[in-house]
Amino acid sequence: MKKQVEGSSLNKRNGMKQTTTMKKRKRLYLAIILLGVYFNAAAQSGKTEILLLGSDHLNQVYDSGYPNTDVLTPSSQLAIREFTSLIEQYSPDMVMIEVVPEGQQEIDSLYSLYLKDELNLNELEGGRSEVYQLAFRIGKNLKLDRIVCVNSQGGTSQSILDNGENIELYKNETVELRKVVREKYDALQSGKLSFKDFLIFLNQPKAYNQIYHLRYITPARVTNGTFKNPDEMVDTAFVNPKYIGAELTSVFKNRDYKIYSNIVTTQLRQKPKRILLVIGVGHIGSLKNIFRDDPAFSIVDANEFLLKE
């Protein structure tokens, strides 16, 4: 009987020890989880935010036969101000543009004049450009000292890919994209679409992803062909005709990675916390994919501000 009592007491003590051990383990696990949450939050707070703002090249949109395509008219200027006022809510501490770093000195000089209201964009060659109409305007309104150049030379015309197996896939998709572009240009020309709404449209995922798919996805399906009249940006000595479509994509992607390098090295030097990049809409899908894989950056969706109304 005594042995049974002692055995029972021993089992109880062992049970209590196991319970205590389990509680300690749970507390340890909870502590680890909380520590993980803390460090993850700390890492998140240390990220640099970047908003990628897509634009058409407004100089090229202009058609002298259609006054509504002129961004310099009073009505277009009102639409541009309405658009930039939405983006200004993001409050970037650095604005970057699609100009090569070698042009920084000229941009600095022009921006200095712009800040003093001494730059007449109506008389400046290329004064319709999104560099001045969007980036300069936003920078001045937010009292930024400088607009930073981060573009890279490279890229080429999509039309150099015009033959090979499955080329009809690429050509058909090109036709479909051109229909969308033509529709928007016609609406601009007739005055049915303002520059504000045109720019908002360009920054919708459906729009920039359609461009991305044509430039970075579909070409890989085209094989066993040759480039038609490639320019000096394409090193034809290293082009493999078997992968002709992928070769075109690599030209576009190579430039995007150089732009990305200019952005991230500038961030390392100057430590901005909230970057606004104003760039051709054709780069948006690709650059977003690159920055998604960079844990030092957090992408801010332009629609957080463009669709607030």
Secondary structure as GFF3:
##gff-version 3
##sequence-region A 1 309
A	DSSP	alpha_helix	2	45	.	.	.	ID=ss1
A	DSSP	beta_strand	48	55	.	.	.	ID=ss2
A	DSSP	alpha_helix	58	61	.	.	.	ID=ss3
A	DSSP	three_ten_helix	67	69	.	.	.	ID=ss4
A	DSSP	alpha_helix	74	87	.	.	.	ID=ss5
A	DSSP	three_ten_helix	88	90	.	.	.	ID=ss6
A	DSSP	beta_strand	94	97	.	.	.	ID=ss7
A	DSSP	three_ten_helix	101	103	.	.	.	ID=ss8
A	DSSP	alpha_helix	104	115	.	.	.	ID=ss9
A	DSSP	alpha_helix	130	130	.	.	.	ID=ss10
A	DSSP	pi_helix	131	136	.	.	.	ID=ss11
A	DSSP	alpha_helix	137	141	.	.	.	ID=ss12
A	DSSP	beta_strand	147	149	.	.	.	ID=ss13
A	DSSP	three_ten_helix	158	160	.	.	.	ID=ss14
A	DSSP	alpha_helix	167	190	.	.	.	ID=ss15
A	DSSP	alpha_helix	195	202	.	.	.	ID=ss16
A	DSSP	alpha_helix	205	212	.	.	.	ID=ss17
A	DSSP	pi_helix	213	217	.	.	.	ID=ss18
A	DSSP	three_ten_helix	218	221	.	.	.	ID=ss19
A	DSSP	three_ten_helix	236	238	.	.	.	ID=ss20
A	DSSP	three_ten_helix	241	243	.	.	.	ID=ss21
A	DSSP	alpha_helix	244	270	.	.	.	ID=ss22
A	DSSP	beta_strand	274	280	.	.	.	ID=ss23
A	DSSP	three_ten_helix	281	283	.	.	.	ID=ss24
A	DSSP	alpha_helix	284	292	.	.	.	ID=ss25
A	DSSP	beta_strand	297	300	.	.	.	ID=ss26
A	DSSP	alpha_helix	303	306	.	.	.	ID=ss27
###
